[in-house]
Amino acid sequence: MLKRLMDITGALFGLIVFFPILLVVTIGVRLKMGSPILFKQQRPGLHGKPFFMYKFRTMTNAKDENGHLLPDEKRLTKFGHFLRKTSIDELPELLNVLKGEMSLVGPRPLLIQYLLLYTQEQAKRHGVKPGVTGWAQINGRNAISWEQKFEYDVWYVDHQSLWLDIKIIVLTLWKVMRRDGISAEDHVTMPFFEGQHNHQ
């Protein structure tokens, strides 16, 4: 109950405080990339139940001569890179928090197709609601391997507490202000997870 109260209060506070930024980014995405402004994708939530997660769009829909989408790094715009580096692209997820589909803190919601690839231990990450930020995000984000990421996720599930959530939120804000976690050399996105034998 306390966690849900913190989620609702935090999400409402965030939407109010960041409203000017949300407005500017909405206009910026519309002008630079067109519609849709929000990127919507189905992700697994608590106990793997699917929901639609919202983020600001950061990539174009550019395709090759065969009609296939170009690689992420070629579709990511400079504006989109800025949104990712500052984590502003994640702000619409506060709507998912208000709807009860996500929490402010928890393992990041990954792709639906990964559900069948997890080991029994890794699948424990779905024992809590996915989060806007999490223990793995403040300990390396895309710079760590899938194996490390899942170890952090499961550790959070096993040790979750209100105080741990507050610590993660504070550290997340600190890292965002310092722009830690993404550099020009990092992956635009994590490589595709292929199961327990993938160590990228």
Secondary structure, DSSP 8 states (H G I E B T S, - for coil): -HHHHHHHHHHHHHHHHTHHHHHHHHHHHHHHH-S-SEEEEEEE-GGG-EEEEEEE--B---B-TTS-B--HHHHB-HHHHHHHHTTGGGTTHHHHHHTTS-EEESS----GGGGGT--TTGGGGGGS--EEE-TTGGGTGGGS-HHHHHHHHHHHHHH--HHHHHHHHHHHHHHHHHT-S--TTS-SS-----STT---
